[in-house]
Amino acid sequence: MDLISNLPLHIIHKIMSYLSTRELAQTNLLSRKWKNNIRPTFPIFIFNQLDLGKDLPYFCPRILFKYHPEKFTESVEDFRKFVDSTLDQFCDRDEMKLRMQKFKLVIGITSNLESWYPLVDKWIGLALEHQVKNLNLHFQIFQNGKYPLPETVFLAKSINILKLYGCKLLLPSSNYAFKFHSLTKLKLEKVILDEQMIQKLTSNSPLLEDIDIVHCWGFAYCHVPNLPKLRTFAISSPVEDLTSIKIAAPNLRHCRLNLFDIKNPPYRISLAESCHLRILDLTGNLIADRDFDYLISKFTLLEELVVLSCKSLRKVTISSQTLKLLDIRECLLEAIHIDAPNLLEFFLFNYGKIPMASINIPCPWDISFEGSNDNVDTLWYLKLRKFLETSSPIEWLSIDIMVYEHSFNLEEFRQNSPPPPREIQELHLTVVIPESEYAAVLDAYFSVCHPKTLSLPTHHGDNERSNFYMWVYETLVNGDTYCCSCSNVKCWRHYLKDIKLESFHGKVAPPDSGEWKNEWRNLPEGTVGFALEWCFDVEND
């Protein structure tokens, strides 16, 4: 007995909203009522050209057009007929005054662009006539050019979610063409638009809560006018010469500026009115020291701060009672001063120099340094040791060194940095150095710290790295405690009590396995972990 068909229509539509496009099409087989009345009135439309090619191997409009043009033509015609017939069935019931909840169109156009534009305009026009709420248009056009979005879209008062991919937005001739009075979410991806279009789209959308601009171009600055309800703003763009970013949103909570390709910091980043900001993500060469300090000082409620690849930033000073997460990566910092007594997570990945530091945080650290382009010598290790002395417990210390000029003088280090070394949870070493410096590198790091776990990456077929890691393993296992019998200060060999081969990719390996050692060069890429047990009650002679 068909009980579902007796439910109210809006409940049936709610159930149908969880079905895929193919499953929806199959409901026509249930009964005449479903085929003639229920299915045609369903207000959610998802037309994806890729769905019609799932029976073809590696279906993609571009590939199909290139290698199987006859099948491509057939699939395009099938798709056009499917969209036309589905929309016609819905629109023929005007007496019911049906409204569209969602209209999503995903289409790949490889040729004859102009012939497609009127057809797509018609489909969008039908959606707008039926007061569509969620409009999602995705165009993959494999020729030069972009689909120009019709001006009628900007007059749609009913739209509350607008997502556009692969089109261009041209400024309408009339200043009254923007009526997004219900728009709450706007996402633009691979869209061409200028500065005026950004302002027009946002200034005429007073209910906007979420703006996401992804890999769009055509604008030199991005200014968003006063939007009292805006909670999230994100921009990820290949624009190289962005001059300024200005967001006027007093209730903004989350801001993500992801501009990897920018050459120089913008003339201005203004978020001054966003005093309730909780999450800030800055990616790219966006800001210099003075502007960074001024910007961060305005956000007294900030809880998460991420700074990535900001090469102009040399000094970071942060004082916050609310900050919970701080993540600074791929920068060239020379100094870092942090006072965040409630911080829960701290990540730092710095290129080149070991920065000067004064850090007051309670949480463990996750630290990475890369010394590939720097002179790695005794002074470098002394600075590393001094940096670690300022820290809370260290969960992870990663060192990536790829140099051919390396020097370390153990006696000089001892004179300037008395023992014992800093205890840390895990040391991850990636090292490419001359064989003559193997012993110096191991002395250096075990003079700086004593890790509970030593992690060494494996590189299949990379003999240079494999030789170093095999040497490290043999040296640790066959340590010589007579190395400094005449010294009042013992080296790390006297404190290393035991070593075990702990894991490879989480799988426990047999300790001291000769077979494993011989097969090091053939191991797949991954990480080998050694458990180190240290003893600190060794008496000096």
N, C-alpha and C positions, 0 to 999 in steps of 0.2 A: 504494500500500500504506500502511495506517494504522500507522505506527511509534509515534506518540505514545501511542496507546491501550495499548500494551504496556509503557509505562514504569510504575514504581511509582506508586501513587496520590498519595503526598505530593509527588512531583516534578511530576506533572500539575497538582496544585493550585497548586504554586509558579508554574508557567507561566501558569495561569489568573488568578493574582493581578495580572498586568499588563494584563488586558483590561478594557475598559469594561463597564458594565452591559448595554448593548445587544449588545456582542460576546459576552458570556457567554451571553445568551439565545439567540444564533444557534448556539452549540455544540450545542444540541439537535438541529440539523438534520444533524449529522455522521454519526450512527449511532444505533442503538438503545442501544448500550452507553453512549454519551455521554448520551443522554436519560434512560435509566432508572437508570444506576449512577454515572457520573462526575459529571455536573452536579448531581444532588441531594445529593451528599456534599461539595460544595465548601463549606468552612467560613467563607468571607468573604461577608458580606451587606451590600450597600450599596443601601438603598431611598431613592431620591430622587424625591419627587413631581414635581419639575421635569423629570425625564427623560421622563416620560410626556407632557409638553406641548411637546416640541421641534418637533413638526410644526405647532404653532400659532404665529402671529406674536406676539412680545412676551409670551410666556407668563409669567404671574405669578398666583398664586392669588387675590390681591386684585382685580386687573384683570379676570381671567376671571369671577370671581364677580359683579362689578358689571355688566359689559357682556354677558357670555354665560353667564347662570346655568345654562342647560341643559347647556352644554359643561362647565361646572365640575362639576356633579353627576355627569356621565358620567365625567370624569377622576378624580374622587374614588372612585367605585365601581370603576373599573378599577384604581386604585392599591391599594385594599383587597383586591381579589381577587388581585392579583399578589403582595402580601406574604403573604397567607394561604396561597396555594397553594405558594409557594416554601418557606415555613417548614414547612408540613405535610410536604412531600416529605423535608425534612431530618430532621424529628423522627420520622417513621415508621420510621427506621432505628436505633431505640434499641439493637437487638442489636449494632450496630457500636460503640456507646459513643462517638459522635462528639462532638467539642468544637468550639465556635465560636472562630475566631481573632478575628473582627471583626464587630460589628453596628453599622451606621450607619443612622440613620433621619432623613431630612430631610422635613418635612411642614409644609404651610401650612393652618391651620384658620381659617375665616372665620365659622363659625356652628355652632350645636348642639354647643358644647364638651363638655357633659356626656356626650353620646352617643359622643364620640370617646375619652374617658378610659379606659373599660373595655377598648376595643379596643387602645389603645396599651399599657395595663398588661399585657394578654395577650401582646403581641409582646415586650415587655421581659422578662416572666416566662419565656418560652421561651428567650430568649437566656441568662438567668441559670441556668436549669436545665441548659443545655449548657455551663456554665462558660466563658462568654465572657471573653476577655482584653482586648479593646479595645471599649469601649462609647462610642458617639458619638451623642448625641441632639440634634437641632436642630429647635426648634419655632418657627414663625412664626405667632403667634396674633393675628388682626386684630380682636379684641374686648378689652374690659377683662378682665383676668385672666391668669393664667399656669398652665400645666400643673403640677400638684403631683407631683413625682417620688415613686414608691412607695417605702415604707420597705425593701422587699426588696432594693433596690439597695445599701443600706448594709451588707447582710449578705454581699455577694459577695466571697468571699476570692480568687476567681480573677482579678478585674479588675486589670490593671496600667496601663491607660490609660483615663481617664474624662474625656470632653469633653461639657459640657452648655451648651445655648444656649436661652434663652427659656423657662425654667421657674422654679418656686419650690421651695426646699428647706425643709421643715418639720421641726423637731426631733422625732425619734421619742420615743415615750413611754418606751421602755426605754433605760437607759444602756448596755446591751450590744448595741445595734443596729449599731454601727460595727465592721466587721471587714475593713477594707481592708488586709489583711496583705501583699498583693502590689502595691499601687498605687505606681507610680513617677512618673506624670505626671498632673496635674490641671489642667484648663482650664475656667473658668466664665466665660460671656459672657452679659450681659443676664439674669442670674439674681438672684432676690430671696432673700436669706439674712441672718441676723442674726449678731451677734458669737459667740454660743455655737455656731452651726453651723460657722463658720470654725474654731473651736478643735477641735470634735469631728471634723470631717473630717480635720484635719491631725494631731491628737494620736494618732489611731488608725491612722496610716499611716506606720509607721516607715521604710519604704523609699522615701518620696517624694524625688524628685530635681528635679522641675520643677513649679512652681506659677505659673499665669497667671490673674489675675482681671481681666476686661475689662468695664467699664461695668456693674458690678453695684451693687446698692444694698440698703438695709435695715439697715446696720451703722454704728455711730458710731466704732468703733475696730477695728483689725485686729491681732490678736495671734496669732502662729504659735509654738507651743511647740517644745521642743527636737527638731530633726530633723537627726540627724548626717549624713545622706546628701544633704540638700538642696543643690543646686548653683546653681539659678536660681530667683529669685523676681521676679515682675512684677505690678504692680497699676496698672490704668488705670481710673479710676472718676470718675463725676460727683458723688460725695459732697462736699457743700460744707462740712460742719462736722466733719470727721474730727478726733478728739481726739488719737489716738496711733497709731503704727505700731511694732510690736515684733516683730522676727524673731530667733529664737534658733536659729542654724544655723552651727556652727563651721566647716563646709566650704563655705559659700556662696561662689560665684565671681562671679556676675552678679546685680545687683539693679537693677531699674528701677521707680521710683516716679513714675507719670504721673498727676498730680491737677490738671488745669488749672483746675477750677472752685472750688478751695478758697479760702475768703475770707481766713482767717488761718493762719499757720503752726501745725501741730499742736502739741499740748501737748508731745509727745515723739516723736522718731524714734530708736529704739534698734536699732542693728546691732552693738553693742559686741563680741558674741561672734564676729562674722564676720571674724576677723583675716586670713583668706586671700582676702578679696575682691579681685577683679581689675578688674571693670567696675561703675561706679556711674553711674546716670542719674537725675537729679532734675529733674522737670518740674512746674512749678506753684509757688505761693507756699508752699513747704514749710518754709523754714528761715531763721533770722536769723543775724546775724554770729557771735555767740559760739557758738551751737550748731553752725554750719557748721565753724568752726575745730576744735572739739572732735571732731566726727564724722570729719572728714578725717584728723585726726592719728592715728586708730586704725588706719588702713588703710595699713600700711607697704609692702604689695605691690601697691598700686593701679596699674593700667596705663592705664585709660581713665576719664575723668571728664567727664560732660555735665551742665550746669546750664542750664535753660531756663525763662524767664518767672518767675523768683523775685524778685518785686518788693520783698520785705522785705530782701533782701540788699544791703548797701551796701559792704561791704569783704570782699575775698577775699585770704586769705593761704595760700599752698601751698608747702610744701617737700618735694620728693620726688625720690628717686634712681631710682625705677622708672616714673614716669609717662611714657607714650608719646603719649597724645592728651588734649588739654584743649580743651573746647568750651563756651563761655559765651555765651549768646544771650538777647536780649530782657530784659535786666536793667537796673537803675538804679544801676550801680556808681559809687562816688565814689573808690575806691582799689583797686588791684590789685597784689599783691606775689607774684611767682612766682619760685621757685628750683627749676628742673627741668632739670638739665644733660643729661638723656637724652631730652627731649621731641622727638617727630618731627612732630607736627601741632598747631597752635594756631589756634583760631578765637574771635573776640570780636565780638559785636554788642551795642552798648550804646545805651540811650536817653538823650537829654538831654545831660548833662554829659560832658566829657572827663575820665576818671578820672586821679588821680595814679597813677604807676606806677613800680615798680622790678622789672624783669623780667630774669631770667637764664635764657635758653633758647637753644639752638643753631639751631632750625629757623626757616624763613620764617614770616611772620605772614599771617593772613587776617583783616582788620579791617573792621568796619562801624560807622558812627555815624549816628544819626538825630537831627537837631536841630529837629524840627518844633515842639516845644513849649518850646523854649529860646530865649533871646536870643542870636542869632548875631552876634557883634561881633569886634573886633580881639582882645580878650582870649580869646575862644573859639578863634580860630585860633592864638594863641600857645600855648595849652594843647595844642592838637592837635600843633603842631610839637614841643613839649617831649615829648609822649607818644611821637611817632615816633622821637625821638632815643634813646630807651631800647631800641629794637627791634633785632632781627636783620633780615636781608633781608626786605622786605615784598613778598609775591607779589600781594596784592590789598588795596586800600583802597577801601571803598564809603562814599559820603556821600549821605545822603538828607535834603535840607533843604526844608521847605515852610513858609516864614515870610514875613510881610509887613513885618517890621521887621528890616532887615539893615544892618550898617555895617562898613566896613573902612577903616582909615587906613594906607596903605602906609608912610608915613614913621614913624609910631609903631611899626609892626611891625618895620621895619628897625632901629630904635634898640634894640629889645628882643630881637631874634633875628637875629644876623648871618648872612649867606649862607655857603655855598651851601645851597639847599634839599635835602631828603632825596630820594635816588633810589629809586624804587619801580617794580615791574614793571607794575602796572595800576591806574589810578584810574577808578572807576565813579561817575559823578555823576548823581544824580536831584535836580533843582533846580526849585522853583517860587518865584520872587521877582519883585518889581516890575522893570520894564524899566530903571528908573533905576539898579538895582544890578548890572546885567549885568557891567559892566567891573570893579566891585569884587570880585565873586565870582571871576572869572577871575584877577585879580591875587592874590587871597587864596590860592587853591589852588596856583597856580604859584609863589607865594612859600613855601609850605609844602613842596611836593614837586615833583619833575620825573618824571612817569611815562613809561615807554617806550610804554605804550598808554593812550589815553584812550577810555573806553567811555561812550557816551551812549544811553540807551534811547529807543526810538521809541514814540509813543502815537498811534495812528490817530485823527484827528479832534480831538486835543487841541492847539488852536492856541497856548495859553499856553506849554506846554512846547516845542512845535515852534519857536516864535519864538526862544526862548533857544538851542536847539541849532543852529539855522541861523545865528544871530548868532555863536556860538562858532566854527563852521566858517569863516565868512567872516573873522573876526578872526584866526584862526590862519593862514589862507592869505595874508591881506593885511596881515601884521604891520608896524607902523610902528616902525622902530628909532631914530627921532629923538625918541621920546617922552621920554627922560630923558638927553639929550646933555650936560646941565649937571651931572648928578649923578655923584658919585664911585662910587656903587653902581648897577650896571645892573639893570634889571628883566628879567623872564623873556623878553621879546621878543628881547633881544640874544643869548640862549643857544639859542633854538629855531632849529635849522639846517634842518629839513625836516619836512613833514607829508604823510602819504599816507592816503588812504581805504583801510583795510586789509581790512575784512570786514563783512558783514552776515549773521548766523546762519552763520558759517563759510564763506560764499561770497565769493570775492575780488571786490571791486567796482573799477571803473576809477578811478584817482586823479583828483582834481580834476574830477569829472564834473559839468558844469553841469546836465545833464538830471537827474541824481540829486538835486542840490541843490534844484531846483525841485519835485521830487516828494516832498520830505521828509514833508510832512503826509499824504501818501497811503501811506507805507510801513506795512506791517503791524507789529504789536507785536513788538518784538525789541530788538536792541542793535547799534548801529553802532560799529565800532572804528577809531580813528585811530592809526596808527603815528607816534610823535613821535621825532625824532632831535635830541638836545641836544648842544651844544658848550660846554665849560667853559673854553676857553682864551681867552675874550674879555678883552681888556685894558681896564681902567678908565681913563678919561681923567684 
